């Protein structure tokens, strides 16, 4: 999805400036089209045909404007951490957004 976001952001850069990537992210995520991945660790398959909405790689816990994306990442441990966000159905996405608005949500939920 990140390559799709970068490509979509080109259209919005003229009118939205730095927010072009935010708009493109929302646009691509709302399409609800999954990317299919095979995930290998040490040449052994961990997930096969994993349907994901977003895959993010980190070398630290903080990204963007100070948002904690991976609370367990350590910048100097020599490892790269990945977060796999599964593809949600529209009804699940609406339920999650409603919960986040009303109650807040944790990365552990």
N, C-alpha and C positions, 0 to 999 in steps of 0.2 A: 503494500500500500504506500510506503513512503515515496516511491518513484512516481506513483499516480498523483500523490499530493503535490509534489514539486511541479509536475507537468500542469496540473490544474491551477496552481497558484500563479502561473505566468499571466493568465487572463485577468486576474484580480489585482496585480501589482500596480497598474496605472491608477486605479481609483482608491485602493485600500492600503497601499504601502505595506508596512510591516505586518498588518493583519491579514494579508493575502493568504498566508499559510494557515492561519486559524480557520478562515472561511473555506479554503480548499480541504482541510482535514474534516470539517463537519460535512461538507458536500460528499466527499468520498465515503465517509463512514455511514452516512444516511443511505447510500446506494445499497447497503446490506449485501454486498457481493464478497464472498470469502475468497481468500487466497489459499491454495492447497500447498502444504509444505511436508517434506520428509525431513525429520530432525535426527541428526547423527551426533553422537558424542563418542570420541575415541574410536571412530570407524564402526560403531555399533548403533543400529537404529533404535531410537528412543520413542519417536512418534512417527507413524506412517500415515500418509494422507490426512494430516492434521488440518482441519478447516479452521482458519484463523482470520480474525478481523484485523489484527495488528500484531506485528512482531517488533519489539524494541530491544536494542542492545545498549548496555550501560557499562561505564568504567567507574562510575560513582553513583551516589544515591540521588543527587540533585541535578535537575535539568531545567531548561527554559528559564523562567523568571524566579527560580528558587523552589519550584515544585518538587516535592519528594516523589519520585516515580518508582524507586526500588529501595525500600528502607533498609534492606540487608546488604546492599552493595558496599564494598570497601575499595577505595580508589587505589590503594597501594598493595593489594594482595596478589597482583599478577594475573587475575582472572577477569574475564568479561562475563557480565551477567546478562541474561535475556529474560524478558517478560513476554509470554505468549498470551494474547488476549483472544479468547474464543469468539467466534462469530455469534452474535445474539440475534434472535428473532425480534421483529419490531415490537411485539408486545412485551418481551423481556426487557428491551431497551427502555421503553416508556416506564415500566415498573421500577427499574433501577434509577432512572432520572427522578421519578416522583419520590422514591425513598431518599435519595441524596438531598433533594430540596426540603423535604419535611423533617427527616430525622438525622440526616448526615449518613455517610457510609464509610466504612473502613476497608482497607485493602485486604483484610482477612475475611470479609463477608462473602 
